[in-house]
Amino acid sequence: MSRPAADVSEAVRAAFTPRAVMPFPDWADANIVLDRGGVRTPWRTSLTPYLRQPMLDASVESPVEEIVIMKPSQWGASECFAVAFPCYMADVAPCNILEIQPDLEAAARFSQLRIDPVIAGNPRLRALFVEKKSRDAGNTQHLKTFPGGSWAILGSNSPAGLSSLPAAVVIFDERSSLGLVRLRVKKASQELGDVFARIMAKVERERSAAGAAFESPFAEITDEDIDALFSE
């Protein structure tokens, strides 16, 4: 094979060879520089060894699908999973990412003070995310786009925004899950109310048809049965 042909063959092989996917801790060590009060601080997983296993669990090739962390404040988890992890996914496995903060105001503040400096301070991330401009909808406080996906940073008090965004990765930061649970409970309560209304309407129709021989379908349900239902 001639040299030019060999060069072309090697270039084609390199283009179609899947690149190695770095584990999240290694990627963060190589790419994340935090802004802490104006001081640029490279991320070092070795300084937060308690986060290494959750970070490995969050890596692209990990089989883990859900991670729940109960933590004290100022533990580094928000910087890790609400800032560095979405950047990692945008780079190595682009998809739609939904990050939920306690409310929209907190989401905008977190995006401006914690996320934007990390993107601006790293050439790799600056090239990845659409450049932020005043009228550019591709990079705002609540939405950041990149090739192959987007990163939405919303509040749990924004049901319209949450319901309209399909996402492969969902991140709850702080107590944001509480607001979402309340929204879902409210919606479920309305649906349950409709179900019970239909049941009672059916019961009344059967009562009218059966007369004195009618027996309520709830007659055999006792208080103990109800307590047992909610005891676990």
N, C-alpha and C positions, 0 to 999 in steps of 0.2 A: 504494500500500500504506500502510495506517495505521501510525502510529508503534509501537503495541503489537505489531502483526503483524510489523513490521520487526525489533523487538527479539527476538521469539521466533525468527524466521528466523535472525538473527545468532547467537543462543545455540545453536540446533541445529547451525548450520554450524561453530561453534567447538568444540562437543562432539564432532563426528565428524571433525574435521580432525586427522590424525596430528601429534603434536608433533614438533618437530625433535629428532633424536637428536644429542647432543653427542659429539664425539670424547672418548675417555678422558682425554687430557691436559687438555683444557679443563674437563671435569667435575671432575677431581681438584683442579685449581686453585681451582674455585669452591666445593667442598664438603668437602674433606678437611682436618682439623686434627689433627696428630699430637700425641701426648703423649710428650715426651722427658724423662724424669726429672722429671715434674711441670711442665715448661715447655710451654705450648701453642704449637705451631709450625705455621702454615698450610703446606700442601703447595705447593711452587712447582716446576713442571717445569723452569723455567729454571735452577734450581740443580743439576739433574741432567740436562743436555742429552743425555747418552748413553742415557737411558731414553726419550726422546721417540719414537724410531722404534719400539721394541718396544711402547710404549703405543699408538701409532697402529695398529700391526698388531693389537693386542688390541681395538680399538674395534669396536662392534657392527656397523658397516657395512663393516668390512674383510673381504676374502675369505680372509685367513690363518686357518688352522685349528689350527696347532700352533706354539708358540714355545718355543725352548730357549735358555737363557741360561747361559753359563759365566762366573762372576764371582768377584771377590775378596770377602772379608767386609766388612761395613759399607759396602755399596755403594748401599743404598737399594732394592734390588730386592724384598726381602721386604716392606717397607712398601708398595711400589708394587703388587706383584702378589698378595701374600698378605693384604693388608689393604684397600687402596683399590680394587683391581679387583673383588673380590666385592661391595663396596658399590655400585660403579658398575653392575654387572650387576643387582643387586637393584633398583636405582632405574630404569634405563632399559630393561632387557630381562629381566624376572624369569624365573628358571628354577631348577632344582636345581643346586647348586654343591657339589662335593666337594673339600675341601682336605686334603692329606695331609702331615703333619709326620713327623719321624723315628720318634716313638713317641707313645703316648697321653699320657704325662706331659708331653712337650714340647708336644703339641697343647693340653692344658689350660692350660699356662703361657703359651703364645703367645696364646691366646684371652683370658685374663684380663688380661695385661699390655700387649698390643699392639692387640687388636681392640676389646675392650669400651670403653676410654677414647675411641677414635675415634667409636664410635657414641654414647656418652653425651655427648660434647662438641659434637654437631651436631644442631640441632633437626630438620632434614630427615631424618636417619638415625634419630633417636629415634622419630619418628613412623612411620617405615617398618618398623622391627623391633619385634616384640612386646616389651613392657616386661618386663624381667627381674625375676622374682619367685622366692622360694625354692622354691616348688612348681610353678612354671610350666615345663612341658616344652617350651614354644615358644621359650624362650631360655635355653640352658644354656651351659656351657663348650664343649660338643661339638656343639651344634645351635642354630642361630638361624633362625627362620622369618620370612617376610615375605609380603605378598600376591603369590601367583603362584609361590612357590618356597620353597626352604630352603637353608641354608648349613651343611654338616656339616664340622667340623674334627676329623679323626681321625688316628690314628697308623698307620704302615705295618705295625706289629706287631699290627694288629687285623683279621685276614682276614674274620671274620664280619661286622663292621661295614662293611667295604669292599664285600663281595660283595652286600650287601643294599640298596645305595643306587644306584639309577639316577641319572645326572647328565649334564647337557648340557655342563657346564664342569668340568674336573678340573685342579687345581693341585698340583704337587709342589714343596714347599719344602725347601731344604737338600739332604740326602742321602736324603730319604724314598723316592725311587724305587728305591734299592738294596734296601730291605726288601721292596718290592712285587715286584721282579724275583725275589728269592729265593723268595717265596711262590709265584710263578707257575712258577718252575723246579721247585720241589718237587712241585707238582701235576702239571706236565708229565712229570716223571720217573716218577711213579706210573703215569700213563696210558701212557707209552712202555713201561714194564715189562710192563703188561698186554698191549700189542700184541705185544711180542716173545715173551711167553709163549704167546700164541695161535699165532704163526708157528712156534715150535719144536714145539708140539704137532702142528700140521699136518705139519711136516717129518717127525716121528717116525712119523705114520700112513702117510705116503707111503713112507717107508723100509721099514716093515714090509710094505707091499703090494707094493713093487717088488723087494725082496730085493737081490741082488747088482747088479742093473742100475740101482739108484737113484743119482742124482747130485744132490748138494746144490745148492740155488739160490744159495748163497753161494760156490760153488767158484771162480768166476771173479773174485771181488772180491779185489783185492790191497791191500797196505798203501799203495801209491801212490794207489790210488783213494780210500781213506779220507782220506789227507792232503790230496788235492785237494779233497775235499768241504768241509773245514773251513779251507782256506787263505785264503778271501776274508773 
